[in-house]
Amino acid sequence: MFAIKCHITKRVKKTKMAILWKNNGALTLLMVNIFLAMAAYGLVVPVMPTLMKQLGLTGAAVGLLTAAFAFTQLLFSPMAGRLCDTVGRKKVIVVGLATLAVSEALFGFASSLYLLFVSRLLGGIGVALIFPGIMAFTADVTTEDERAQGMGFVSAAMSTGFIIGPGLGGFLAEYGVRVPFYTAAAVVALSAVLTWLVLPESLKMAHAGTVGPANGAAGTQSLIGQLIASRKAPYFFALLVLLVLGFGLSNFETVFGLYADAKHRFGPRDIALIMTIGAIVGVVIQIGLLDVLVKKFGELQVMYISLAAAGAALFLILFVHPYWAVLLVTTLIFAACDILRPAASTFLSKMAGSDQGYVAGLNSTFTSLGTIAGSMAAGVLYDWSLSFPYIAAAITFLGCFAVMAIRHKRHG
């Protein structure tokens, strides 16, 4: 019996690894690309205080630089989704990587606030192109049974890049405050060339020219038009889940350092350790459990569980005090969110049919909307009370869970 179990375990592991090397290792290269995009986004965090002093920037200017990135990502995501379904996933990904490389190089050369803004705006456009292309490509090269696993791998690479980015930025900044951005520009540009040479085009000829809903109308609509049209789509509630995720997670992350310092007197190293360990454990749980959970319960049930767990943990963090307890609850928050994102993305990709790029663009748009709203709300709420951002995030998660449960009960 033990031998049989070992054989089954090895076979499952082999199957999980096999998906990474299908189609010339397409999924592996996609993971590298999304990892680099997220790492490049976070490089600025540890060097911003030095740049503030060098260029005489205000705190408000720094906040606007962050918002500028998310703003152009929001604006260009729908267009990127349409392009994925017309010109192909590969071209959109390569152009996005090239744009991001230019953005990073420009940030390194920038000696004025104006150029810094241009750089961040370009960076947002680059990521807006990369994200829908990668999500659509992942859906193309995976079967429905493999979809959750593929989305989980991509989401894990995204989370890992976001975690490691600030650390890499701090390490490279030891050799010069501009070095992180020159390095990122070179590596991302190399990845763009490699992607162009190695990655096959996944868009099937039968899908070319088919965008948006069945009538194709949404393919030519503006951002506002697509947002309104999405309300009638059968997958709209999954888009709302991603909006809630962006809002709740940004509420948590934006003021966590301030909250931990004010309430628990944790220092920068303590805070960094909590965020890093929590996020890494969340990624490990995502890789290990997502595929199992989706196959056992389905995407909808996994979304229910994740929303409830995230909401409960955000309430719980207000009442725990020991360092280990804060670390444990933070890990639970990250784990719930790291499972929720790919579960919703998997559901969307299965519902999208031939409109993978279009729906992936909506995925990015709704996530960006939630992130922008959550980041702005967190600062305002924190000024009222240090607990308000987490109360708002918890209520949002649990409210979404309740709405989804009621909807499921009514419609089955």
GISULDA-V953241 format. One record per residue. N is the residue number from 1. PSI is psi as a letter, one per 40 degrees, with the letter a starting at -180 (* if undefined). Layout:
n->[N,N]
psi->[PSI,PSI]
This chain:
n->[1,2,3,4,5,6,7,8,9,10,11,12,13,14,15,16,17,18,19,20,21,22,23,24,25,26,27,28,29,30,31,32,33,34,35,36,37,38,39,40,41,42,43,44,45,46,47,48,49,50,51,52,53,54,55,56,57,58,59,60,61,62,63,64,65,66,67,68,69,70,71,72,73,74,75,76,77,78,79,80,81,82,83,84,85,86,87,88,89,90,91,92,93,94,95,96,97,98,99,100,101,102,103,104,105,106,107,108,109,110,111,112,113,114,115,116,117,118,119,120,121,122,123,124,125,126,127,128,129,130,131,132,133,134,135,136,137,138,139,140,141,142,143,144,145,146,147,148,149,150,151,152,153,154,155,156,157,158,159,160,161,162,163,164,165,166,167,168,169,170,171,172,173,174,175,176,177,178,179,180,181,182,183,184,185,186,187,188,189,190,191,192,193,194,195,196,197,198,199,200,201,202,203,204,205,206,207,208,209,210,211,212,213,214,215,216,217,218,219,220,221,222,223,224,225,226,227,228,229,230,231,232,233,234,235,236,237,238,239,240,241,242,243,244,245,246,247,248,249,250,251,252,253,254,255,256,257,258,259,260,261,262,263,264,265,266,267,268,269,270,271,272,273,274,275,276,277,278,279,280,281,282,283,284,285,286,287,288,289,290,291,292,293,294,295,296,297,298,299,300,301,302,303,304,305,306,307,308,309,310,311,312,313,314,315,316,317,318,319,320,321,322,323,324,325,326,327,328,329,330,331,332,333,334,335,336,337,338,339,340,341,342,343,344,345,346,347,348,349,350,351,352,353,354,355,356,357,358,359,360,361,362,363,364,365,366,367,368,369,370,371,372,373,374,375,376,377,378,379,380,381,382,383,384,385,386,387,388,389,390,391,392,393,394,395,396,397,398,399,400,401,402,403,404,405,406,407,408,409,410,411,412]
psi->[d,d,d,d,d,d,d,d,d,d,d,d,d,d,d,d,d,d,d,d,e,i,f,f,f,d,d,d,d,d,d,d,d,d,d,d,d,d,d,d,d,e,d,d,d,d,e,d,d,d,d,d,d,d,e,f,i,i,d,d,d,d,d,d,d,d,d,d,d,d,d,d,d,d,d,e,d,d,d,d,d,d,d,d,e,c,e,i,d,d,d,d,d,d,d,d,d,d,d,d,d,d,d,d,d,d,d,d,d,h,e,i,d,d,d,d,d,d,d,d,d,d,d,d,d,d,d,d,d,d,d,d,d,d,d,d,d,d,d,d,e,i,i,d,d,e,d,d,d,d,d,d,d,d,d,d,d,d,d,d,d,d,d,d,d,d,d,d,d,d,d,d,e,d,e,h,d,e,d,d,d,d,d,d,d,d,d,d,d,d,d,d,d,d,d,d,d,d,h,i,h,e,h,i,d,d,e,h,e,h,i,a,i,d,e,e,d,e,d,e,i,i,d,d,d,d,d,d,d,e,d,e,i,e,e,d,d,d,d,d,d,d,d,d,d,d,d,d,d,d,d,d,d,d,e,d,d,d,d,d,d,d,d,e,f,i,i,d,d,d,d,d,d,d,d,d,d,d,d,d,d,d,d,d,d,d,d,d,d,d,d,d,d,d,d,d,d,i,d,d,d,d,d,d,d,d,d,d,d,d,d,d,d,d,d,d,e,e,e,i,d,i,d,d,d,d,d,d,d,d,d,d,d,d,d,d,d,d,d,d,d,d,d,d,d,d,d,d,d,d,e,d,b,e,f,d,d,d,d,d,d,d,d,d,d,d,d,d,d,d,d,d,d,d,d,d,d,d,d,d,d,d,d,d,h,e,e,d,d,d,d,d,d,d,d,d,d,d,d,d,d,d,d,d,d,d,d,d,d,d,e,*]
